[in-house]
Amino acid sequence: MNETRSAETAAHARLEHPIRSYLSLTSSPRLVGYILAAAFNGAALFSYIAASPDLLIRTYGIAPAHFGWVFGTNGIGIVIASQVNGRLLRHRPLDEILARASVAALAAALLLATAAVTGVGGPFSVLPLLFAVLASYSFIQGNAIAGALGVDPRRAGSISALAGGMALTAGAVAAWAVGALHDGTPLPMALVILACLIASALALHGLALKPRPIAGTAQG
């Protein structure tokens, strides 16, 4: 297969030290916002993965033989949402989809936390809300990474490495928190997911999508 990297990008990569590349990337609030938004949104998914066996089998009494069906249903939701996202990108700007998906995910997470705290509806409220929360992964993760790559295309490799490292770190911390707070109810998972999506929304709206002054604008 032919190399898709431009000659300019290849030359830039050869001449720049990796540490200098990462320092330059982390000095861009917009890029950091995209990466953190993706990382914390992914951490919400890790929270569910860490909690789901105990939650579904022990708390909700789903037979181990049927666990895969319930777990897979949320996977189907992620796949369907990914297809919807692809179609939306044909008609809507990436940042607009990100902004709306972030708000929708946060609203679903708030409802999930409320259901977990009150116990109203049991699995019949928690599981559908989980489906909605996890579907947000398809609207936020890929779009946020694409947004980050668009900030500095010459450093695409470094951006991918930084995003991957942040995602795995955030996911590991979230999964640990779910285990540390485990009490046999969906509450720890719901609260960790809510915290992750609050952090994701703050990073997205406070850094990545924050309006910036146009260069050359007179200061009054």
Number of C-alpha atoms within 10 A of each C-alpha: 3 4 6 6 11 10 10 9 13 12 11 14 17 9 8 11 10 13 10 9 15 15 10 12 20 15 10 14 16 23 26 21 26 29 32 25 32 29 29 28 33 27 29 29 21 24 27 23 15 19 20 18 16 16 19 20 15 14 15 14 11 15 11 12 8 11 15 11 11 13 16 11 12 19 15 13 18 21 15 13 19 20 12 13 22 13 11 14 14 9 8 11 10 19 17 12 17 26 16 13 21 25 16 15 26 23 18 22 27 21 19 26 23 17 21 22 15 10 15 12 11 14 18 10 16 21 16 14 21 20 18 20 30 25 23 28 25 22 26 30 22 16 21 27 21 16 20 24 21 14 17 15 13 18 21 18 12 19 25 16 12 16 24 16 14 19 22 16 15 23 24 15 15 26 23 15 17 24 15 10 14 16 11 13 18 27 22 22 30 27 23 23 32 24 20 26 30 22 17 28 26 17 24 27 19 14 20 25 19 13 10 8 9 7 6 6 7 7 5 3
